[in-house]
């Protein structure tokens, strides 16, 4: 299935990242590893070592500088080895307070880094 989202449909800016992740479906049936490609307040893109189906509820775990980031979300687009995940503030109650705080702090760091990057 082709990716059908575009920047004009996004409510929040996305920031590029390159962190190893492990995803598991909430029913425990699927475990896939890959890379967190980008992150926003309400979504992320994953490049995966396997396939995750559209609509799958997942738990994503990622190590960022020795700190763990955990996000729960729903796969909203899927390709053979990539997926878009809807999460964060849009799925309030699916994250612990600590996970939500770390998520916001890390997004702030990514935004600050992007603002300081030379424009080309």
C-alpha positions as CSV (number, residue, x, y, z in Angstrom):
1,X,0.0,0.0,0.0
2,X,1.4,3.4,-0.9
3,X,1.9,6.1,1.7
4,X,-1.0,8.6,1.4
5,X,0.0,11.3,3.8
6,X,1.7,14.6,3.0
7,X,3.1,17.6,4.9
8,X,-0.1,19.6,4.3
9,X,-2.1,17.0,6.3
10,X,0.2,17.1,9.3
11,X,-0.8,19.2,12.3
12,X,2.7,19.0,14.0
13,X,6.2,19.3,12.6
14,X,8.2,16.1,12.1
15,X,11.8,15.9,13.1
16,X,14.3,13.3,11.6
17,X,15.8,10.8,14.0
18,X,17.8,7.6,13.7
19,X,17.2,5.4,16.7
20,X,16.8,1.6,16.9
21,X,13.3,0.6,17.9
22,X,11.4,-2.5,18.8
23,X,7.7,-2.7,18.2
24,X,5.2,-5.2,19.6
25,X,1.5,-5.4,18.8
26,X,-0.6,-4.9,21.9
27,X,-2.0,-8.4,21.4
28,X,1.6,-9.7,21.6
29,X,1.4,-11.4,18.2
30,X,4.0,-9.4,16.3
31,X,7.4,-8.2,17.3
32,X,9.4,-6.2,14.7
33,X,12.6,-4.2,15.0
34,X,13.7,-1.2,13.0
35,X,14.5,2.5,13.0
36,X,12.6,5.5,14.2
37,X,12.8,7.6,11.1
38,X,11.0,10.7,12.3
39,X,8.9,11.9,15.2
40,X,6.3,14.5,16.0
41,X,3.8,15.2,18.8
42,X,1.2,12.9,17.2
43,X,3.0,10.6,14.8
44,X,6.2,8.9,13.7
45,X,7.6,7.0,10.7
46,X,9.3,3.6,11.2
47,X,11.6,1.7,8.9
48,X,11.1,-1.9,9.9
49,X,12.8,-5.3,9.5
50,X,9.4,-6.8,8.9
51,X,5.7,-5.9,8.1
52,X,3.1,-4.5,10.5
53,X,-0.4,-4.3,9.2
54,X,-2.6,-1.3,8.8
55,X,-4.6,-0.7,12.0
56,X,-2.4,-2.6,14.3
57,X,-2.1,-1.2,17.8
58,X,1.6,-1.2,18.8
59,X,3.9,-0.5,21.7
60,X,7.1,1.1,20.5
61,X,10.3,1.1,22.6
62,X,13.4,3.1,21.8
63,X,16.7,3.8,23.6
64,X,17.7,7.5,23.2
65,X,21.0,8.3,24.9
66,X,20.5,5.7,27.6
67,X,16.9,6.8,28.3
68,X,13.9,4.8,27.2
69,X,11.1,6.2,25.1
70,X,7.9,4.2,25.0
71,X,5.0,5.1,22.8
72,X,1.7,3.4,22.1
73,X,-0.1,4.0,18.9
74,X,-1.9,2.8,15.8
75,X,-0.5,2.0,12.4
76,X,-2.2,4.4,10.0
77,X,-0.2,3.6,6.8
78,X,1.9,0.6,6.1
79,X,4.3,-0.6,3.4
80,X,6.3,-3.8,3.3
81,X,9.1,-2.5,5.5
82,X,7.8,0.9,6.8
83,X,4.8,2.2,8.8
84,X,3.3,5.5,10.0
85,X,2.1,5.5,13.5
86,X,-0.5,7.8,15.1
87,X,0.3,8.4,18.8
88,X,1.0,10.9,21.5
89,X,-1.5,13.6,22.4
90,X,-4.0,12.2,20.0
91,X,-4.1,9.0,22.0
92,X,-4.1,10.5,25.5
93,X,-4.1,7.9,28.2
94,X,-2.0,5.4,26.2
95,X,1.3,6.7,27.7
96,X,2.5,7.1,31.2
97,X,3.2,10.6,32.5
98,X,6.9,9.8,32.4
99,X,6.8,8.7,28.8
100,X,4.7,11.7,27.8
101,X,7.1,14.1,29.5
102,X,10.2,12.4,27.9
103,X,8.4,12.5,24.5
104,X,7.8,16.3,24.9
105,X,11.3,17.0,26.1
106,X,12.9,15.0,23.3
107,X,10.7,16.8,20.7
108,X,11.8,20.1,22.2
109,X,15.4,19.0,21.8
110,X,14.8,17.9,18.1
111,X,13.0,21.2,17.4
112,X,15.9,23.3,18.9
113,X,18.4,21.3,16.9
114,X,16.4,21.8,13.7
115,X,16.1,25.6,14.3
116,X,19.9,25.8,14.8
117,X,20.7,23.8,11.6
118,X,22.0,25.8,8.7
119,X,19.3,26.3,6.0
120,X,20.2,25.1,2.5
